[in-house]
Amino acid sequence: MASNKAMFTNDVPQDRLLAVEKIESLRKPAKVMIIGDVDTGKTTLTIYLANELLSRGFRVAIIDSDIGQKGILPPATISLAFVDSHFTSLDDLKAFSHYFIGTITPNQYFGEMVVGVMKLSELAMKFSDVVLIDTTGMIYGSGVELKRMKIEAVKPNLILALERNNELAPILKGYEDITIRLEVSEKAKDFSRSERRELRREKWRKYFENSKIVNFNLDDVLVTGTSLFQGEEIGDTEKSLLERLFKWLIIHGRKIGNKYFVVKVDASEGPRIVDKNVVKYFDFSKLSNILLGLIDKQGFCIGLGILKSINFKEKKIEVLTPVEDLSSVAEIRFGRVRVREDGEELGLLDREAL
Ligand SMILES: Nc1ncnc2c1ncn2[C@@H]1O[C@H](COP(=O)(O)OP(=O)(O)OP(=O)(O)O)[C@@H](O)[C@H]1O
């Protein structure tokens, strides 16, 4: 299977030309947000518009915020790329910058999604005439709020709404004057969850294919996206008390406020009743293969890594990453997807788990 769903095509509904003409008439730089349900052809439209606008002499930027089905590598980030020649697929583009989300669905990550799109669109505006923002297909329930927050933060000059049945009305309420509704191409094709996962597998694999293990000393970088290092280290007495009480071997323990947070290995089988309001715990084995963001001083993501091992005593971690120049890494941010370099996703973690 090809690793991208969407390719350039000229075989598009007539109303696309109207959209191009509208964009041409906007004051530059202009931000255009593309929204629609899953598989309505958002990315196909983005590719079409980018090529068409390039032909008409505009400097075009693309922000790919479709974190589950990224065209511009890698997954789990929002990426900005500039278009300098005609292209057929988003993975032909080389990203200029990324913002780390750390997982493949926006659930529990609305803050990151909004901040990321906003930061990257501000950056894109400095170097382009038109910024095309491709979004996720999450348009129902809290997805309405996410889209509305993105619109509030980014303030697009134009919204292109790919719609079949008025399903975007709750998102577009109040923004009708900056919206053009476009029909969904009859050629738009649905992809199942497992097909999406397969497509991602190929993207992860490709991104990590030339990776190597690097070491970080946790005193040299900021560690964020996790409460693993918040609060105070627990003392020996508390540690052995918790170990005896819950039949654990505690690898790492913190007291954060009036709550304990421990990383543990079960010392024996058996049911345990743990009041999670008092003791939060995380299995040591689940730390491996967590996705990490390598972040610079400006908060942009330089690239991704996979956590391979962590030594709490020596405060050292081993990370597998394809990033070669690590000199600007100021921060390591924990994500919530566990993934292997061969592309296999091992599962998503709850935001509160770490
Ligand atoms: N005009 C078109 N002509 C031919 N195929 C199309 C057209 N529009 C969309 N498709 C096909 O439909 C599928 C879904 O399109 P696309 O990936 O662009 O949708 P999307 O809305 O970006 O999806 P997602 O929900 O993953 O963000 C793709 O296989 C794409 O090639």
The ligand as a Gaussian input file, in Angstrom:
#p B3LYP/6-31G(d) Opt

LIG

0 1
 N      -11.009000      14.820000      -6.409000
 C      -10.587000      13.599000      -6.120000
 N      -10.268000      12.743000      -7.103000
 C       -9.829000      11.505000      -6.831000
 N       -9.679000      11.015000      -5.591000
 C       -9.971000      11.807000      -4.565000
 C      -10.430000      13.148000      -4.758000
 N      -10.644000      13.700000      -3.546000
 C      -10.308000      12.742000      -2.622000
 N       -9.917000      11.623000      -3.251000
 C       -9.474000      10.366000      -2.608000
 O      -10.238000      10.128000      -1.434000
 C       -9.402000       9.682000      -0.354000
 C       -9.520000      10.628000       0.828000
 O       -8.995000      11.901000       0.460000
 P       -8.045000      12.726000       1.412000
 O       -6.976000      11.870000       1.973000
 O       -7.650000      13.933000       0.655000
 O       -9.107000      13.088000       2.540000
 P       -8.898000      13.817000       3.953000
 O      -10.185000      14.511000       4.228000
 O       -7.665000      14.634000       3.921000
 O       -8.724000      12.592000       4.908000
 P       -8.370000      12.578000       6.505000
 O       -9.653000      12.343000       7.150000
 O       -7.421000      11.435000       6.657000
 O       -7.764000      13.895000       6.813000
 C       -7.989000       9.601000      -0.939000
 O       -7.711000       8.293000      -1.334000
 C       -8.037000      10.525000      -2.146000
 O       -7.107000      10.156000      -3.123000

